[in-house]
Amino acid sequence: MNLSGILAEVAETTSLNQALASALSENPATRIEIGDALKPVFIAALAGRSKRPLIVLTSDEARAREYARDIESWATGRTVRVFSDPDQPAYSPMSISQSVLGERAAVLAELAGHNTGSTTADASPPIVVSSVTAFMRRLTPVAEFRRHFLAIAPGQIVRPEDLTKRLAALGYRRNPLVEAPGEFAVRGGIVDAFPPQLDRPVRIDFFGDEIESVRFFDPESQRSLDDCPEFLLSSASEVPTWMGA
């Protein structure tokens, strides 16, 4: 159920409005006590008044996914993501499912890309919900993680073979067809890729060493869709494959 239509009215109640004003103040140590039932409403309203990503911490993984669903019902125009707990030692990709790695990579890429201002056009800062355990895990330093990203747009000069090498270094898996996040495919002068933070894969069409067009496509039918003006080629995994891990 989508409740975003009544969010503005609820947020204007005196107590909630005061709580929002306190949360948006410059005081970094603001403490606000809110009942459990009202927390998703408060977070959605706070997201509507803030231009920064929001991080929501919960006690465990099940509670994180429940909160994410509730917040999504109230929030509008904001992506809500769960930062999953792989429940495995850090930097052990063989022990962690690809879906969990993809979820975590999508969150990290979206946060890092938002900070650089290089995300796909009109992208809004995300709301990230995480358990304390998942949030406290060791991660690649943000500068190192972000350093290997590449903004892709039509008119850009890059050799297709260099782009293929970059995709492999960023942890993408080469397949005949791209059907899931973290995969890429090459067919002549066309490179398909599915960055984990995007909802749809992208098709990069080259003319020599120049990117002639970038379009989204349907991973099921493989048919090209609307144009993609720019996207961020981010890591397909939080594991630093470019460091030899």
N, C-alpha and C positions, 0 to 999 in steps of 0.2 A: 504494500500500500504506500502510495506517495503522499506525504503530508506536507510537502514544501509549500503548498498554496496557503496554508494557515500559519506558517512559521512567522511571518511578519507581525501578525496580530498577537501571537503568543509572546514574541520577543519584546513587545511594547508594554507588557505588564510591568508595573513599577519595580517589583523585586528582581525580575529577570533583567530588566534594563539596567538596573544599578549594578548587578553582578557582571554584566557585559562591559559596562564602563570601567569597572575595577580591573577586569581582566585585560583590557586594552590600555591601561595606564602604563606609565613608564617604570613603575615599581616592579623589579624582577622577582620579588619575593611575595607577591600577592597570594593570599590564601582565601579561597571561596568554598564554602560548604554548600553542596547541592544534593538533594535526594537522588537516589539511583534512577528513578523513573524520568527525572527531568534532565539528566546528564546528556543524553543524545540530542535533546532539543537545544540545550545550552551550547553544545559543541557545534551544531549546525548553524545556529545563530551567530556564534563567534566567527565561524568561517565566512559567513556572509558579510561581516564587517571588517575582516582582515585580509590583507593581500599576501600573507605569508603562509607557508605550509604549517599545518598543525600536527603535533605528535600527541597521541592519546595512549597512556600506559594503563594496562589492566593487570589483574593478578595472575591470569593464566591464558592459555591459547583459546580455550572454549569461550571464555568471556570476551576475548578480543574479537572473535568472529561474530559473536552475538551483538556486541556494541557496533561493529562495522555495519551490520545489516540494519540496525535501528537508526544509526546516523544517516545512512544512505536514504532511508525513508523520509527524512526531514531535510536533508541538504539538497540544494539545487545548483547545478553548474559547477560542482566540485567533485573530483574523483576521490573515492574512498577506497583505500587499499589496506590489506592486512599484511603486516611484516611478520611472516611466519617463523616459528622456532623449528629449525631442522632437527633438534634433539640429537645432534651428533657433534663430535669434536670439530672445532673450526678448521677450515681448509682441508676437509676430507671429502672431496666431491664424489668418490666412489661409494660412500656410505649414505649419501643424501639423494633423495629422488629429484629428478629433473624438474618436476612441477614446483617443488618447494624452492629449489635454487632459482627457478624462473620468477617466482613470486617475489623473492627477496631482491633479485637483480632489478626487477621492474620498479620496486620502491626506491632502491638506492639510485637508480638512473633518473627517476623522475625528480627526486630531491636534488641531486647534483645538477641536473639539467636546468631546473628552475633557478638555481642560484647563479648559473652562468647566463641566463636569459636566452639560451639557445634551443629551447624546446620547440615543438611544432607550434605553428601560429595559433594564437588565441588559447593556448593551454593555461588552465588555472592551477594554482598551487594545490597540491593534494592534501587530503586528511589521511594520516597514517595511524592505524591502530595496531598496537603491539603489546605482547605480554612483557613483563619486566625481564624475564629470562632471555627472550629473543633480542630485546633491546640492549642487553648488557654483553652480548657476545662480541668477540674481537672482530673488527672489520679492517679492510684495507684503508689506509689514510685517504681522506677525501680528495686531496690534491693529486695523489697517485692514481686513484680510481678515475677521476675526471680527466686526467691528462691525456688519456688514450681515446677519448670520445672524438667524434668527427661530425660536424654539421654538414649535411648533404642537401644540395639544392640544384635545380636546373641551371646550366651555364657554367657549373664548376668544372675545373680541369683536374682530372685524376685518372690515372691509368687503371683499367679494369682489373689487371693482375695485382696492382697495389691494393685496391679495395678488397679483393679476395683475400690477400694476405692479412689485411687489417681485420677482416671478419673472423678469420681463423684465430688470430691472436686474441680477439675479444671473446673467444669461447663459443662462437657459433658453430653448429654442426652442419656439414655439407650434405645435402640430400638431393635426389633427382627433382623433387617438388617441395616447395615450402608450404607446410600445413600447420605448424605450431611455432610458438615463440622460441627464439634461440636457433632457428634454422636458416640456412641460405642455400641458394642454387644459382648455377651459372649456365646460360644457354647463349652461346655466341656473344653478341654485344649487349646482353640483358643480364642483370644481376638482381635476383629477388632476395629479400631479407625480411626477417620478422623481429625487430627490436622488442624486447619484453615489455617496455612501457607503453607500446602502442596497441590499440585495439585491433588493428588490421595490418597485414604485411604490406611492404612497399616494393614496387617494381622500378628499377633504375635502368633506363634505356640510354645506351651510349652511342655517340657518333664519333668514332675514333677515341680520343682521350677526353672528350667533352661529354658531360651529362646533358643529354638532350631533353629528357623529361623524367619526372618522378611521379608515379601514380600509385594509389592504393589498389589492392586487388583482393578478390574473394578467395580465401584459401581452399574452399571446397570446389568451386567451379573453375578456379584459376583465371577468371576473367578480370581484366583491368577495369577499374572504377574511376573515381574522380581524381583530379590532380592533387598532389601533395606539394605545397609550395616550399617546404623545408622540413627536415626531421633530424633528430639527433641520433646518430649511430652510436649506441651505448653498449656497454658490456652485456653479454648474455648470461653472465654468472658473476657472483660476488667474489669468486675465487680468482686470484690474480694470475691468470694463465700466461700473461705477457712477462711475468717474473719467473716463469718456469715451474710454478706450483702445480 
